[in-house]
Each structure stands twice: as C-alpha cells, then as structure tokens.
C-alpha cells in the first residue's frame, strides 16, 4: 500500500489484470467501504480514481498483521 489514491489504469497496469477483473475487485472493496471511487474527466478522457478510506487502511493493517502472525506460527 504505497499510495492513498490511484487511477484505474495505473491499478490495471500494476496488477497486470484485465479491466474486468480490476473493476470487479474494486466494486468489492467499495462495497465494504475500503475505498471510494470517483469518476471524472481529464483532457476530455474519462478517469476513474480510487482512494483508500480509513476503514480500508485499518483492514489492510489487520490483514498484514494476521499474515505476519501466520508466518511466525508456521516458521518451523
């Protein structure tokens, strides 16, 4: 989680996923209030911006903590 906001096209490029897959995942994150989605225009082209919410940050931090705990338990 390196940024608080990203455009749809950047997310698609970073994940190397299809537009449909990224869109589906973003919809699921939005349903849980982990992100907000803002649609607009930039130089007459449509732009979709996604921004992580405070709830999303907390959920991500909990996810990372759980993974670390799992790794520590299963080290040996």
C-alpha positions in Angstrom: 0.0 0.0 0.0 2.3 2.7 -1.3 -0.3 5.4 -2.2 -3.6 6.6 -0.9 -5.1 7.3 -4.4 -4.6 5.6 -7.8 -6.2 5.8 -11.2 -7.9 2.7 -12.6 -5.4 2.5 -15.5 -2.5 2.5 -13.1 -4.0 -0.2 -11.0 -4.7 -2.3 -14.1 -1.0 -1.9 -15.2 0.5 -2.6 -11.8 -1.6 -5.7 -11.3 -1.4 -6.9 -14.9 -5.1 -7.9 -14.5 -7.8 -7.4 -17.0 -10.1 -4.3 -16.8 -13.0 -6.6 -15.9 -11.1 -8.3 -13.1 -9.9 -4.9 -11.6 -13.4 -3.5 -11.9 -14.9 -6.5 -10.0 -12.3 -6.3 -7.2 -12.8 -2.5 -6.9 -16.5 -3.0 -6.6 -16.0 -5.5 -3.8 -13.6 -3.1 -1.9 -16.1 -0.3 -2.4 -19.0 -2.5 -1.0 -17.0 -2.8 2.2 -16.2 0.9 2.3 -12.5 0.1 2.0 -12.2 2.5 -1.0 -14.0 5.4 -2.6 -14.3 5.6 -6.4 -14.5 9.0 -8.2 -15.3 9.2 -11.9 -14.4 12.3 -13.9 -12.6 13.6 -16.9 -9.1 14.6 -17.7 -8.4 16.3 -21.0 -11.8 15.1 -22.3 -11.0 11.5 -21.4 -12.8 9.5 -18.6 -10.7 9.0 -15.5 -11.6 6.7 -12.5 -9.7 7.4 -9.3 -9.8 5.1 -6.3 -8.9 6.3 -2.8 -8.4 4.1 0.3 -10.6 5.0 3.3 -9.6 5.0 7.0 -11.6 1.7 7.2 -9.6 0.4 4.3 -6.3 1.3 5.9 -7.3 -0.4 9.2 -8.5 -3.5 7.3 -5.2 -3.7 5.4 -3.1 -3.2 8.5 -5.1 -6.0 10.2 -4.6 -8.3 7.2 -0.8 -7.7 7.2 -0.7 -8.4 11.0 -2.6 -11.6 10.5 -0.3 -12.7 7.8 2.8 -12.0 9.9 1.2 -13.9 12.8 0.5 -16.8 10.5 4.1 -16.8 9.1 5.5 -16.7 12.7 3.4 -19.6 13.8 4.4 -21.7 10.8 8.1 -20.9 10.6 9.3 -24.2 11.7 
